[in-house]
Amino acid sequence: MSIIVDKNTRLVVQGITGQEGTFHTKKMIEYGTRVVAGVTPGKGGQKFDGIPVFNAVRDAVRDADANAAAIFVPPSFAADAIMEATEAGVSLVVCLTEGIPTLDMITVRQYMKEKKTLLIGPNTAGIISPGKCKIGVMAGYIHKEGRIGVISRSGTLTYEVVDQLTKRDIGQSTCIGIGGDPIVGLKYLDLLPMFENDKNTDAVVMIGEIGGSAEEDAAAYHRDHMKKPLVAFIAGVTAPPGRRMGHAGAIVSRGVGDAASKMRVLEEAGITVVKDPAGIGETLEAVLGK
Amino acid sequence: MKIHEYQAKQLFHEYGIPIPKGITIRSAAEVRQAVAGLGHIRLIVKAQIHAGGRGKAGGIRIADSAEEANKAAETLIGKRLVTEQTGSKGIPVNHVLIEEAIDVAKELYVGFAIDRVSACVNILVSTEGGMEIEKVAAETPEKIWMELIDPAIGLRPFQVNRIFYQTRLDHKLAREMGGIITNLYNLFMDKDCSLAEINPLIVAKDGRMVALDAKLNFDDNALYRHPELSDLRDDQQENPLEVEATRHHLNYIKLNGNVGCMVNGAGLAMATMDLIKHVGAEPANFLDVGGGATAAMVKEGLKIILSDESVKLVFINIFGGILRCDTLARGVVDAARELKINIPLVIRLEGTNVEEGRRILAASGLYFDVAESLKDAAEIISALIRP
């Protein structure tokens, strides 16, 4: 099993005819994702590799029965694309776009507050339930079907961790990148309960990084509500304060959000914290073996 | 993006936030004219740099005469100022702000920032102005008031009132302070700020309110829609290697260690720096070549790392997804040929086209320490850095 996406996910790709959209749509189809529609305003009625293209997400929902949206549109249009998909009634929006202005994302989040649609990202590698469905830009072949949930703020670091797991023959139920921006949709705190309730997930790996307090919130949830083991890594021990480390969200703001304090809070909540980024797979294997 | 205090004050002025009378000078020759123009006896002379801790480092001086102001400005302009935030080499002082000195009756703090948890802009106001707000939050949290701002309705007058009356300032100031708060909010929203601070906002002995200091940071993601802000960028305040990296669309941050690293993806780059530390060395930089890196970008990245003289070893850690390992390998081989690298180069490749990448490295005839995994790389680095 898995969470959020599976064989029943019917995807509409916003920006399907753009360079990124085209490339990754092909990769998603190769992986087995059911891409049922694309949206590019002005190109409605055309076909993309046999997939119908619409002018608006609402048309894709009505005519192609899409229930999830992937967004590959440039940063200046991406916030609007998220709201369009939400308004059209899909149950999931995955926004891959990097570089959306923070104030735009504030508007998006407030708009989505009263809606049922889930948002993953922006600035994420996406979500994958190995063997079932991939919405995103991650390399599919490094994943393996299995029973470990993975939640991360970072793209390539997630590949690294997944690779360590797969090479130890430990498969994954679902892997989610929550995104590296200060304002994102689903966070650890929203996803941990889903993994806790998923009877086909045995344990969760959480890959955090400096900045904000999402990891601390997750720690409190795990301590109070979770029975499944959680293994965590926090990137950014060596990050200097006040500097943006690639991800817009990865700034240690004046003593808040540094790696050491995050690790301390996680350990106090009974979570296994891995210090060595090369030892995450090994540690999880040990935890599962107990 | 950061800007200077004098630039932030210019924006304050445009938005109707009162600032002290002052003049910004760019060379020692302009000092006398500026001081004469201000016509005040007591003046404040402030070095303009993109770093805090100016006061303690002697970057802010009080002058009781035009002569003293001259002297102070001349000793600051064109020099490098070292503060607790700048590193030992300091930052060049290319601008000095000379302002009227104002007698202070009360110091306040007003700041707008992004609250991640509620996904809103929030305002913080404190009666403990002039101190770092983090220190106030830790020591006297009861003296800080906060309001979250719903983006659909904006900052409401009732919120401004609520904050004002909690400060217990004389109600005669309500209108003036309310105006300052509202104007700063409008500035924050109009210009896509990530931080807007007045610390301190003062009540002068003569009763007026003035922004004595000004700090504005802008959201890098939103700069594309503010071409008017690009003139405010001061590259001289940044590390020259970082400026060079930005020109090549690389994300580089100089650090103080001796193991250079080049990685794709910000999270993996941070983890790679942590791995370097974990094996007992110190990272010399953060360098994310990004998902769409070309062979040329990889080459430029390597050049930038190697131009840092403290670098004794370079670790290239690539998990190919969008960036293919063969692209990376070609860039590395090109760079190694051109730059005649004479320090160890540890390379770890994984992911898309990894076999082809490794083949290119092996066939180049150059020597690289190729690692099979992150763990393997850690062991190689650990062995190489031992004296």
Interface residues (C-beta under 8 A of the other chain):
Chain A: P75 S76 G99 I100 P101 T102 L103 D104 M105 I106 T107 R109 Q110 A125 V137 M138 A139 I142 S152 R153 S154 G155 T156 L157 T158 Y159 E160 D163 Q164 G180 P182 I183 I207 E209 I210 G212 S213 A214 D217 F233 A235 G236 V237 T238 A239 P240 G242 R243 R244 M245 G246 H247 A248 G249 A250 R254 G255 V256 A259 K275 D276 P277 A278 G279
Chain B: Q85 I114 R116 V117 A119 C120 V121 E132 E134 D150 P151 A152 M189 D192 S194 D219 D220 N221 A222 Y224 R225 N251 I253 L255 V263 N264 G265 A266 G267 L268 A269 M270 A271 T272 M273 D274 L275 I276 K277 H278 E282 P283 F286 D288 G291 F319 G320 G321 I322 E350 G351 T352 S373 L374 K375 A377 A378
